[in-house]
Amino acid sequence: MRKKPWKRVFRTRKLTPAQVARDRKLRALIQEEFPPLARRSIPRSLSASLKKAMKHSPKTSYQLAKEAGISPIMISRFLSGKRDIHLATADRLAHVLGLKLMAG
């Protein structure tokens, strides 16, 4: 089956009040069916603890990356919240920072 190419449509005039109402109704129905994901940080999560330890470390993120054998860009993106890291990477960083996982 062949895909149809998307065609970009540009408005040449403002929407009528009826079109605005229709768009609002459709958006409400879509959000009701597919609610937006809540982006909440878990305060006692492993990643939050690791980020806190990295920020309070006397070592730079570049030094941590080199000692852990991972990319400095990966650490930068992890600290900024743009990406997550694998558990093995977290384990390497924890080892470099001298952290141990404790229950409780």
N, C-alpha and C positions, 0 to 999 in steps of 0.2 A: 504494500500500500504506500502510495506516494504522499509525502507531507505537503500541505499547502504552505506556501511562504507567507509570513506575516506581512501585512500591509499597514504601515503607519498612517493614522488618520489625524489630520490637524483641523481644529475648529476655526472657522472663519468668522463666527459670530458668537455672542454670549448664549448660554442656555436659557431656555424659557423657564418660568417658574414650575411648570408641569414636569419638565425634564429634570430640574433640580430635585424636585420631590421624589421622582422615580429613582434617581440615583441614590438619594439618601435612604429610601426604602430598601433598595437592593443591597447597599452597604450594610445596613442593619441586619438583614437576613443572612448575609454572608458571614458577618462577625458572630451572629448567634450560632450558626452551624460550625464555623471554624474560629473559635475565639483566639485572640492573639496569645502567644506564649508569654507567661510571666517570667521576666528575667530577674530573678532574685538570687542574691549570693547567699550561700549557706555559711553562717558565721563560724561554725566549727568544722569546716570541711578541710580535707587534706590539702587541697590546692590553696585555700586561703591561708593556712598555716605556713605552707611552703613559701608563698609570696611574701608574707610578713617576715619570715626569717631571711629571705633574700634581700629585702629592702633594708633590713637592719644589720646586715652583714658588713664587715669592714671591706670585704672584697667587692670589686666592681662586677657587673654582670658579665663583662668580657672575661675576667679572671675565672668566674664560676663556670662559664661555658667551656673554657679551655681545660680546666681541671676535670670537668665532668665528661669531656669528649663529645660535646654537642655544639650545635651552631649558636653563635651569639644572637642571630636574628630570631631563632626559636625562643630564646629566653626573653628577648625584647617583646615579642608578640604575646608570650605567656603573661608577662608582667602587665602589659597594657590591656589584657583581656580579649585580644583579637583571636587567640587560639588556645586550645587545650593541649596538654602534653600526655604522652603515654605513661603508664605506671612505671615502666622501666626507666624512663627519663627522670621521673620524679624520684625514683630510688637513687639514681646517680647523683642528682642534686642534693638530696638529703644526706648522702654519704659525704659529699664535699663540704656541706655545711655542718657536719657532725651531729645530725639529727637522728633520732630513733623513734619509731612508731610505738606509742604506748596505748594500752587499752584504757578506756574509762574516760 
